[in-house]
């Protein structure tokens, strides 16, 4: 016997509500997973800078997870942006940013998602 339209609607509505409510958890879960890769890579690098290639391989595995997290929660965007630079910027120049972005569980260290605009220093003579 076919389910009544109300029952089908109720099941569909519950499925949509469950999916929508899990978006925040998905960001946190994916961001935490990304930081796991980052922290393991930084640990490898800290023990021996000669293992930079191995550390980068570990750190680069974080990018898809950080991208998913950043897509649903903007506080993960700094981590995603820093990870996207690992193919152009030496790891030694990224370790500080990666450490800060993954400290305390990750996310934006600057006030929970509020991005601060950099200021341009005044020029000479003007």
N, C-alpha and C positions, 0 to 999 in steps of 0.2 A: 504494500500500500504506500502511495506517495505521501511525503510529508506535506503538511499544510503550508501554504505560503507564509503564514506568520512565523512558523517554526523555522523555516528556511531563512527568513529575514532576521530572526533573532540570532541564529547561529552565525550568519554573515556579519551582523553588527558586532557580536562578541569577538569574532576573529579580527575585525578591523580595529576594535578598541584595544585588543591585546597587542596587535602589531604596532599601533601608534604609541602605546604606553611603553613599549620596549625600545623605542628609538634612543632615549637617553641612556638606557643601560647598555645599548649597543655601542654608543660613543665611548662610554667609560670602559667597557670591556675591551674594545679595540684599541683605545688609547693606552690602557694598561698593558696590553699585549705588546704594543709598539715599544713602550718604555722598557719592557722586559728585554727585548732584543737590543735596544740602545744601551741599557745598563750592562748587559753581558759583553757587548762590544767594547764599551769604555773600560770595563774591567780587564779585558784582554789587552787593550792598548796600554793601560796604566802599568801592567806587569812587565811589558816589554814593548817599547815603541817599534822594535823591528817587526813585530807582528801586526803592523798597521793594515796590511792587506786582509789578514784574517779578521781583524776587528771591523774593518769596513764591510766585509761580507756579512757579518752578523748584524751590523747596524743597518745596512741596506734592506734587510729583510723586514725592518720595521715600517718602511714607507707605505705599503698597501694598507696596513692597519691604521697608520696615522692619517692617511687620506680618508678612509672610511669614517674615522672618528671626527676629523675636521669637517666632513660633509654634513654631519648632523649636530655638531657642537663646535662653534667657532673658537672656543678656548684651546682647541688642539691645532689650530692653524699655524702657530709659530713652530711647533714641532714638525709639522708636515713641510713647511718652507725650509727649515734647516736641513731636514733629511734630503730634500730635493737638491741641495747644493753639494752632496757628498761626491758627486762625479766631477765637480769642478774645483772644489775648495779642499785644501789639505785637511786631513782629520785633525791635525794639531790646532788648526784655526777654528774648528767646530766643537771641540770637546767642552769648552765652557758653556756654550749655548745649549748643547745637548744635555749636559748635566743639569743646568737650571730648568730646562723644559720638562725634564723627567723627575725632578726632585719632588718628594712628597706625593707621589702617585701620578704626577704628570699634569698636563693642562698648562694653560698660560700662567706663568709665575707673576704676571703683572695684574693682580687684582681680579682674578677669576674671569677672564675674558675681556677685560677692558684694555684695549691697546693704546699705548701712549705714543703720540706723535713725536718723532725726533725733532729737535730744534736745530736751526742752522745758526752757528756762531756768527757774531757780527764780523764783518770784514774789516781789514785794515784801512784806515783813512775814510771811513764813511758813514 
